Amino acid sequence: IESFGRITKEICRFPSFFNGPLYQRILDLWNADHHTHAPILCVSFAMLEWFWMTQMEPYDEIDRFFNLIKAPDRDYIIRDDFLPFTKALLADHPGLEFLSSHQEFQEKYAITVITRIFYVVNRSHSGRITSRQIRRSDLLEAFQQVDEEEDINKVTRYFSYEHFYVLYCRFWELDHDRDYRITREDLLKYGDHSLSHMIVDRIFEAAPRPFENDKVNREFISYEDFIYFMLSEEDKSNEISVRYWFTCVDVDGDSKLNNMEMRSFYAVQLHRMQCMGHEVVPFEDMLCQMMDMIKPANTDHVVAEDFLQPECKNVSGALFDALFNLNKYLMFEQRDPFAERQKREDEFECDWDRFACMDYNRLAMEEEVRE
């Protein structure tokens, strides 16, 4: 199997760590197709030629990637399909070698990578990734990048260890009883109690969940659910997070956010401002400011598409923060124009990358103090 590496990389043009799963897939398909008395355990040239003619030559690189990851009898990818590939990555990548003796962290890293993939690629939240979704995503490019890049943290899409560490530690801080699920009371503590109880209730009741089934207990949030929440909370400038939060605040489910819904969320914020001694911003003033920034097509209500206009990218999160995240809303109200310009000119591609870098440094400093 070691000598098969050049075939994986140079002929099939898969990432090098696909070597083991590719080798096993050829054996599985050959044995299933040829009904041999005893299963073949070693790939021959004839088997490779057969695999190339049937599984590779008729397809472009995206469909080859899709077909290798999914099970042969399905036309979509489920989360467990990625496990052999994340396991191979953990075994092969020099940037993850230090995890070799930490089984639990290896498992949680794999879960995090797979959940982040579904968050970005599977926008229908069906738990099934289609060929079309792969084609519209950057997933193949990210797999190729992580294969070539020795510093895993430079691969900020999906694979960064630092990003995993931030997500896992934030979850761990809230999961006091260590049962890998958190309650409403736990989530209220997120971000120094920045979220209103009203939005926390809506997260539990309505927020998209990555691998939900009919029997899910919505009294709790799993680690995978938390990843969806946190990626959406710390970067509200992309379509995925906009739709996540719009689903939460659209209480009547009519795909329109009207003044009555906004007023009910903001009433909780007003009460919190008063209790904490902050200067109160009346609802009408807040709404006027937000509508001036978002410029919705209809003045009676806001739809998700209003947030997704190119000119709204950097301010789309402000309305959501005004409705349910008091700390971030107050920071927005008191923002420094110079700091905002610096943020636009820094090296980070998105708000999530910026947040993850800062939070990882915070966690690292806290770890140093403890030692």
C-alpha positions in Angstrom: 0.0 0.0 0.0 2.9 2.4 0.7 4.1 2.0 -3.0 0.6 3.0 -4.1 1.1 6.6 -3.0 2.3 7.9 -6.4 -0.7 6.4 -8.1 -3.0 8.2 -5.5 -1.2 11.5 -5.9 0.1 11.7 -9.5 -2.3 9.6 -11.5 -5.6 9.9 -9.6 -4.7 13.4 -8.4 -6.1 12.9 -4.9 -4.4 14.2 -1.7 -1.7 11.9 -0.6 -3.5 10.9 2.6 -6.3 9.5 0.5 -3.9 6.6 -0.3 -5.3 4.1 2.3 -9.0 4.8 1.6 -8.5 4.7 -2.1 -6.7 1.4 -1.9 -9.4 -0.1 0.2 -12.1 1.2 -2.2 -10.5 -0.5 -5.2 -10.4 -3.8 -3.2 -14.0 -3.5 -2.1 -15.4 -2.6 -5.5 -13.4 -5.4 -7.2 -14.5 -8.0 -4.7 -18.1 -6.9 -4.9 -18.1 -6.9 -8.7 -16.2 -10.1 -9.4 -17.7 -12.4 -6.7 -14.5 -14.2 -6.0 -14.5 -17.2 -3.6 -11.9 -15.6 -1.3 -11.6 -11.8 -1.1 -8.6 -10.3 -2.9 -6.3 -8.4 -0.5 -3.8 -6.8 -2.8 -4.4 -4.4 -5.7 -3.0 -5.7 -9.1 -2.4 -3.8 -12.3 -5.5 -5.4 -13.8 -7.6 -4.2 -10.9 -6.2 -0.7 -11.1 -6.9 -0.6 -14.8 -10.5 -1.8 -14.3 -11.0 0.8 -11.5 -9.6 3.6 -13.7 -11.9 2.7 -16.7 -15.0 2.4 -14.5 -14.6 4.9 -11.7 -12.1 7.5 -12.9 -12.0 8.1 -16.6 -15.7 8.9 -17.1 -15.6 11.7 -14.5 -14.0 15.0 -13.8 -12.0 15.7 -10.6 -14.9 16.9 -8.5 -17.1 13.8 -9.3 -14.1 11.5 -8.7 -13.6 13.1 -5.3 -17.4 12.9 -4.5 -17.6 9.2 -5.7 -14.6 8.2 -3.6 -15.9 9.7 -0.4 -19.5 8.6 -0.6 -20.6 4.9 -0.2 -20.9 3.2 -3.6 -24.6 2.5 -3.1 -25.6 6.1 -2.3 -25.7 9.3 -4.3 -24.8 11.6 -1.4 -22.2 11.9 1.4 -23.1 11.5 5.1 -20.9 12.5 7.9 -19.5 9.0 8.6 -18.2 8.8 5.0 -15.5 11.4 5.9 -14.2 9.4 8.9 -11.6 7.2 7.0 -10.2 10.4 5.4 -10.0 12.4 8.7 -8.4 9.4 10.3 -5.8 9.2 7.5 -5.2 12.9 7.8 -4.6 12.6 11.6 -2.1 9.7 10.9 -0.2 11.4 8.1 -0.1 15.2 8.6 3.0 16.5 10.4 0.9 19.4 11.9 -1.3 16.9 13.8 1.4 14.4 14.9 1.4 15.8 18.5 -2.2 14.4 18.8 -1.1 10.8 18.2 -1.3 9.9 21.9 -4.5 11.9 22.6 -7.3 9.7 21.3 -10.1 11.9 22.6 -8.7 15.0 21.0 -8.3 13.1 17.7 -11.9 12.1 17.7 -13.1 15.6 18.6 -10.8 17.2 15.9 -12.4 14.8 13.3 -15.9 15.7 14.4 -15.1 19.4 14.2 -13.6 19.2 10.7 -16.6 17.2 9.4 -19.2 19.5 11.1 -17.4 22.6 9.7 -17.6 20.9 6.2 -21.3 20.3 6.5 -21.8 23.9 7.9 -20.3 25.4 4.7 -21.2 22.9 2.0 -24.5 21.4 3.1 -26.5 24.7 3.2 -29.9 22.8 3.1 -28.9 21.3 6.5 -30.1 17.9 5.3 -27.1 16.0 6.6 -26.5 14.9 3.0 -23.9 16.4 0.8 -24.7 16.1 -3.0 -22.4 16.3 -6.0 -23.8 19.7 -6.9 -23.0 21.0 -3.4 -19.4 19.8 -3.7 -19.2 21.5 -7.1 -20.4 24.8 -5.7 -18.0 24.7 -2.7 -14.2 25.0 -2.1 -14.0 21.6 -0.4 -11.7 19.8 -3.0 -9.4 22.8 -3.0 -9.2 22.8 0.8 -8.4 19.1 0.9 -5.6 19.7 -1.7 -4.3 22.6 0.4 -4.2 20.7 3.7 -2.2 18.0 1.8 0.4 20.5 0.6 0.6 22.8 3.6 2.7 21.6 6.6 1.4 24.2 8.9 -2.2 23.0 9.6 -3.2 26.3 11.1 -2.7 28.1 7.7 -5.5 26.0 6.3 -8.3 28.1 8.0 -11.0 26.4 5.9 -12.2 23.4 8.0 -8.8 22.0 9.1 -7.1 24.5 11.4 -6.1 22.9 14.7 -6.3 26.3 16.4 -9.9 26.8 15.2 -10.8 23.4 16.5 -9.2 24.2 19.8 -11.2 27.4 20.2 -14.5 25.7 19.3 -13.8 22.8 21.7 -12.6 24.9 24.6 -15.6 27.2 24.3 -17.9 24.2 24.4 -15.9 22.6 27.3 -16.2 25.9 29.3 -20.0 25.6 29.2 -20.4 21.8 29.5 -19.8 21.7 33.3 -21.1 18.1 33.8 -19.1 16.8 30.9 -21.9 15.0 29.2 -21.2 16.6 25.8 -24.4 18.5 25.6 -25.4 21.9 27.0 -28.6 23.3 28.3 -30.3 26.7 27.9 -28.7 27.8 31.2 -25.3 26.8 30.0 -25.6 28.7 26.7 -26.8 31.9 28.5 -23.2 32.1 29.9 -21.7 32.2 26.5 -19.6 35.3 25.7 -19.9 36.7 29.3 -23.7 36.4 29.3 -24.0 38.5 26.1 -27.1 36.7 24.6 -30.7 37.4 25.7 -32.8 34.6 27.1 -35.2 35.1 24.2 -32.6 34.3 21.5 -31.3 31.3 23.5 -34.8 29.9 23.6 -35.1 30.4 19.8 -31.7 28.7 19.2 -33.0 25.6 21.0 -36.4 25.7 19.3 -35.6 26.7 15.7 -31.9 27.0 14.9 -30.6 24.7 12.1 -28.8 21.6 13.5 -26.3 19.6 11.3 -27.3 16.0 12.0 -30.8 16.3 13.4 -33.2 13.4 13.3 -36.9 13.2 14.3 -36.1 11.9 17.8 -33.7 14.7 18.7 -34.1 16.2 22.2 -34.2 19.9 21.7 -33.7 20.5 25.4 -30.0 20.1 24.8 -27.4 21.2 22.2 -24.7 18.7 21.1 -21.1 19.6 20.3 -22.0 19.6 16.6 -25.0 21.9 17.2 -22.7 24.2 19.2 -20.2 24.4 16.3 -23.1 25.7 14.0 -24.1 28.2 16.7 -20.6 29.5 17.4 -19.5 29.8 13.8 -22.7 31.8 13.2 -22.4 33.9 16.3 -18.8 35.0 15.7 -19.1 35.8 12.0 -22.5 37.3 10.9 -21.2 38.6 7.6 -21.8 35.5 5.4 -24.9 33.9 3.9 -24.8 30.8 6.1 -24.9 32.8 9.4 -27.4 35.3 8.1 -29.8 32.5 7.3 -29.1 30.8 10.7 -30.0 33.9 12.6 -32.9 34.9 10.4 -34.5 31.5 11.1 -34.1 32.2 14.8 -35.6 35.7 14.8 -38.4 35.0 12.3 -40.7 33.7 15.0 -43.8 33.2 12.9 -41.8 31.5 10.1 -43.1 33.7 7.3 -39.6 34.5 5.9 -40.2 38.1 6.8 -38.8 40.0 9.9 -41.4 42.6 10.8 -41.4 45.4 13.3 -43.4 43.5 15.8 -40.9 40.6 15.9 -38.0 43.1 16.1 -39.7 45.1 18.9 -40.3 42.0 21.0 -36.6 41.0 20.8 -35.4 44.5 21.4 -37.6 44.9 24.5 -35.4 42.4 26.3 -32.4 44.4 25.3 -33.9 47.6 26.6 -34.6 46.0 29.9 -31.0 44.7 30.1 -29.6 48.2 29.2 -31.6 49.7 32.0 -30.6 47.1 34.5 -26.9 47.5 33.7 -27.0 51.3 33.8 -26.3 51.8 30.1 -27.7 54.7 28.1 -30.9 53.5 26.6 -31.3 53.6 22.8 -35.1 53.7 22.0 -36.4 51.1 19.5 -37.3 53.7 16.9 -33.8 55.1 16.9 -32.2 51.7 16.6 -34.5 50.7 13.8 -34.0 53.9 11.9 -30.2 53.5 12.1 -30.4 49.8 11.0 -32.7 50.5 8.1 -30.4 53.2 6.8 -27.6 50.7 6.8 -29.4 47.7 5.4 -31.8 49.6 3.0 -34.4 46.8 2.7 -36.4 46.5 -0.5 -39.6 46.8 1.5 -39.8 49.3 4.4 -42.5 47.2 6.2 -40.2 44.2 6.8 -36.8 42.7 6.2 -36.0 39.5 4.3 -32.8 37.5 4.4 -31.9 38.6 1.0 -31.7 42.3 2.2 -28.8 41.3 4.4 -27.0 39.6 1.6 -26.5 42.6 -0.7 -22.8 43.3 -1.2 -22.9 46.7 0.5 -24.5 45.1 3.6 -21.7 42.5 4.2 -19.9 44.4 6.9 -23.0 45.6 8.7 -25.4 42.7 8.4 -24.6 41.5 11.9 -25.4 44.8 13.5 -29.1 44.3 13.4 -28.9 40.8 14.8 -26.6 42.0 17.6 -29.0 44.9 18.3 -31.8 42.3 18.7 -30.1 39.8 21.0 -26.4 40.3 21.8 -26.1 43.3 24.1 -22.3 43.3 24.5 -21.7 43.4 20.7 -24.4 45.9 20.1 -22.9 48.3 22.7 -19.5 47.8 21.1 -21.1 48.6 17.7 -22.6 51.8 19.2 -19.2 52.9 20.6 -17.0 51.7 17.7 -13.9 53.5 16.8 -13.7 54.4 13.0 -9.9 54.1 13.1 -10.1 50.6 14.5 -12.8 49.7 12.0 -10.5 50.7 9.2 -7.6 48.7 10.6 -9.9 45.7 10.8 -10.7 46.0 7.1 -7.1 46.1 6.2 -5.8 43.3 8.4 -4.7 39.8 7.0 -7.9 37.9 8.0 -10.3 36.8 5.4 -13.4 36.9 7.6 -14.6 37.7 11.1 -14.4 34.1 12.1 -10.7 33.8 11.3 -10.0 37.0 13.2 -12.0 35.9 16.3 -10.5 32.4 16.3 -6.9 33.9 16.2 -7.6 36.3 19.1 -9.4 33.6 21.2 -6.7 31.0 20.6 -4.1 33.5 21.9 -6.3 34.2 24.9 -6.6 30.5 25.7 -2.8 30.0 25.2 -2.1 32.9 27.6 -4.5 31.5 30.2 -2.8 28.1 29.8 0.6 29.7 30.4 -0.6 31.4 33.6 -2.0 28.1 34.9 1.4 26.4 34.3 
